[in-house]
Amino acid sequence: MKADGKVAVVTGSASGLGEATARALAARGARVAVVDLNGEAAQKVAGEIGGVGIACDVSSGEQAEAAFARVKAELGSPSILVNCAGIGPAARTVGKEGPHPLDLFQKVIGVNLVGTFNMIRLFAAMAQENTPEESGERGVIVNTASVAAFDGQIGQAAYSASKGGIVGMTLPIARDLARSGIRVVTIAPGIFRTPLLAGLPEDVQQSLGQQVPFPPRLGRPEEYAALACHIVENEMLNGETIRLDGAIRMAPK
């Protein structure tokens, strides 16, 4: 599917991987809905790329429904969904303060896993009504997992569980949506230069980058965006999780 002329919804797109992807899709001619919990930042990015900024908590059914209703009203029916919204607080199963707070575990699962599925289900309901491409394709979904889904570190029980869930549901959802001509692919990034890491001292960032076999550096959001755009354009990619990590395998800590 060519992005040119299509409507794309990108979550978590006021910064980091999502912002880079929103900009890349817009550069390819897509009309982009910049969806983020930070509505002000979303509107800023949208204004710079000619899109629409929408404040939305992806874990909320009502907010997500309202976001998609606005997308359809202002841009048209979406053909592309990229899920980048996510959080990653760390806590040990049992730490110095006692057992892992249950509400924190539930929040991480709620935003990362339930939020991803929430956006998928609403997008698919709209995209299945799109006029199909010559091949029958009507939509493309790109999800964001993490290498933590496979190599979870100490303190990442909640985060790894949420990302592992995204990996696990990729194939069954692709099979569910095949009859509608909607593809589903997940990217599992390694260590990337995101706002979270950008706040660390430069020497710490370089040390993290040196853990990557090759290239020995942090990943760039534009590299994630490039892969997301390729997935949109490559019709044979479906039901798969792609590691984008420079061959890193995370140590326990």
Secondary structure, 3 states (H helix, E strand, C coil): CCCCCCEEEEECCCCHHHHHHHHHHHHCCCEEEEEECCHHHHHHHHHHHCCEEEECCCCCHHHHHHHHHHHHHHCCCCCEEEECCCCCCCECCEECCEECCHHHHHHHHHHHHHHHHHHHHHHHHHHCCCCCCCCCCCEEEEEECCCHHHHCCCCEHHHHHHHHHHHHHHHHHHHHHHHHCEEEEEEEECCECCHHHHCCCHHHHHHHHCCCCCCCCCECHHHHHHHHHHHHHCCCCCCEEEEECCCCCCCCC
